[in-house]
Amino acid sequence: MKAIAAIDFACNDPSNGLFNGRAGSAMFGDVEIEAPIWEGYRFSELQMEPDFAIRLHRMTFKVKGKREWVGNWCWNRYFLPRADMKRLLFCLRRNGWRVTCGPSHFCQWWNA
């Protein structure tokens, strides 16, 4: 079992690739997840000594690493401890984000 998991968020301005503080789409492996509103939600990157974190839906999640412009300049990848990734996925599901594409077993869990 992996201790770290990766998730990508579309959190950069499509006109210049700079972080814009909003997220409306996510990719978790082969799973595509979309926010229920077009403009997405406030999304923050936090410097918390000694760690780094992201904040979404008034919840903070520890981040162990980050890569910018993954796939294209609109996406950043965040590496979270497994426990924080589970909390993040539950948070997205609870706040109405929907899986638009992914393995059937994941979709069944998400929609249960």
LOTORMAR-457894 format. One record per residue (C-alpha): residue in three letters; x, z, y. Coordinates in nm, 4 decimals. Layout:
N
- code,u,w,v
- ALA,X,Z,Y .
...
***
This chain:
112
- code,u,w,v
- MET,0.0000,0.0000,0.0000 .
- LYS,0.1344,-0.0959,0.3409 .
- ALA,0.1841,0.1740,0.6035 .
- ILE,0.1554,-0.0682,0.8969 .
- ALA,-0.1088,-0.3370,0.9580 .
- ALA,-0.1233,-0.6143,1.2197 .
- ILE,-0.4104,-0.7265,1.4369 .
- ASP,-0.4123,-0.9974,1.7044 .
- PHE,-0.6212,-0.9772,2.0214 .
- ALA,-0.7040,-1.2573,2.2643 .
- CYS,-0.6086,-1.0459,2.5661 .
- ASN,-0.4123,-1.2882,2.7842 .
- ASP,-0.5310,-1.5122,3.0676 .
- PRO,-0.5753,-1.8666,2.9272 .
- SER,-0.4511,-2.0231,3.2528 .
- ASN,-0.1085,-1.8523,3.2594 .
- GLY,-0.0612,-1.6430,2.9416 .
- LEU,-0.0299,-1.3115,3.1278 .
- PHE,-0.1990,-0.9977,2.9971 .
- ASN,-0.5407,-0.9766,3.1660 .
- GLY,-0.6753,-0.6425,3.0415 .
- ARG,-0.9741,-0.7820,2.8489 .
- ALA,-1.0275,-0.8648,2.4823 .
- GLY,-1.3101,-1.0698,2.3345 .
- SER,-1.1666,-1.1887,2.0032 .
- ALA,-0.9481,-1.0440,1.7297 .
- MET,-0.7788,-1.1691,1.4139 .
- PHE,-0.7108,-0.9294,1.1263 .
- GLY,-0.5284,-1.1365,0.8674 .
- ASP,-0.7740,-1.4116,0.7681 .
- VAL,-1.0641,-1.2333,0.9383 .
- GLU,-1.1944,-1.3578,1.2737 .
- ILE,-1.3797,-1.0970,1.4801 .
- GLU,-1.5671,-1.1633,1.8051 .
- ALA,-1.7082,-0.9324,2.0702 .
- PRO,-2.0839,-0.9493,2.1280 .
- ILE,-2.0323,-1.0415,2.4945 .
- TRP,-1.8524,-1.3524,2.6145 .
- GLU,-1.6282,-1.1822,2.8713 .
- GLY,-1.5033,-0.9253,2.6195 .
- TYR,-1.4224,-0.5617,2.6922 .
- ARG,-1.1628,-0.3707,2.8922 .
- PHE,-0.8434,-0.3562,2.6872 .
- SER,-0.5376,-0.1552,2.7906 .
- GLU,-0.1786,-0.1208,2.6807 .
- LEU,-0.0494,0.2334,2.7335 .
- GLN,0.3021,0.3713,2.7449 .
- MET,0.2762,0.7163,2.5890 .
- GLU,0.6135,0.8766,2.5256 .
- PRO,0.7524,0.8279,2.2682 .
- ASP,0.4862,0.5875,2.1428 .
- PHE,0.2972,0.2878,2.2679 .
- ALA,-0.0814,0.2592,2.2359 .
- ILE,-0.3790,0.0348,2.3029 .
- ARG,-0.7150,0.1466,2.4387 .
- LEU,-1.0506,-0.0167,2.3693 .
- HIS,-1.4053,0.1249,2.3865 .
- ARG,-1.2682,0.4528,2.5302 .
- MET,-1.0579,0.5120,2.2190 .
- THR,-0.6785,0.5139,2.1951 .
- PHE,-0.4879,0.3727,1.8973 .
- LYS,-0.1166,0.4226,1.8236 .
- VAL,0.0945,0.1082,1.8136 .
- LYS,0.4294,0.0834,1.6356 .
- GLY,0.5179,-0.2635,1.7627 .
- LYS,0.3945,-0.5620,1.9577 .
- ARG,0.4553,-0.9374,1.9819 .
- GLU,0.3330,-1.1488,2.2695 .
- TRP,0.2012,-1.5045,2.2520 .
- VAL,0.1324,-1.5134,1.8791 .
- GLY,-0.0103,-1.8544,1.7868 .
- ASN,-0.0504,-1.9437,2.1532 .
- TRP,-0.0132,-1.7646,2.4835 .
- CYS,-0.3634,-1.6149,2.4754 .
- TRP,-0.2919,-1.3836,2.1800 .
- ASN,-0.0828,-1.0693,2.1342 .
- ARG,-0.0144,-0.9017,1.7979 .
- TYR,-0.0169,-0.5246,1.7606 .
- PHE,0.1233,-0.3326,1.4629 .
- LEU,-0.0719,-0.0125,1.3944 .
- PRO,-0.0337,0.2665,1.1393 .
- ARG,-0.2873,0.2175,0.8622 .
- ALA,-0.5019,0.5170,0.9684 .
- ASP,-0.5263,0.3888,1.3259 .
- MET,-0.6104,0.0385,1.2018 .
- LYS,-0.9020,0.1790,1.0020 .
- ARG,-1.0232,0.3681,1.3106 .
- LEU,-0.9921,0.0492,1.5185 .
- LEU,-1.1893,-0.1626,1.2708 .
- PHE,-1.4639,0.1010,1.2513 .
- CYS,-1.4684,0.1148,1.6321 .
- LEU,-1.5103,-0.2625,1.6596 .
- ARG,-1.7876,-0.2632,1.3993 .
- ARG,-1.9677,0.0298,1.5637 .
- ASN,-1.9566,-0.1473,1.9029 .
- GLY,-2.1222,-0.4658,1.7800 .
- TRP,-1.8230,-0.6925,1.7188 .
- ARG,-1.9036,-0.9445,1.4457 .
- VAL,-1.7012,-1.1134,1.1764 .
- THR,-1.7375,-1.4892,1.2163 .
- CYS,-1.4994,-1.5951,0.9391 .
- GLY,-1.3166,-1.4185,0.6589 .
- PRO,-1.3102,-1.3295,0.2901 .
- SER,-1.6535,-1.2483,0.1493 .
- HIS,-1.5594,-0.8952,0.0389 .
- PHE,-1.4523,-0.8074,0.3944 .
- CYS,-1.7691,-0.9625,0.5433 .
- GLN,-1.9845,-0.7673,0.2980 .
- TRP,-1.8107,-0.4407,0.3954 .
- TRP,-1.8450,-0.5229,0.7672 .
- ASN,-2.2172,-0.6025,0.7394 .
- ALA,-2.3031,-0.3100,0.5083 .
***
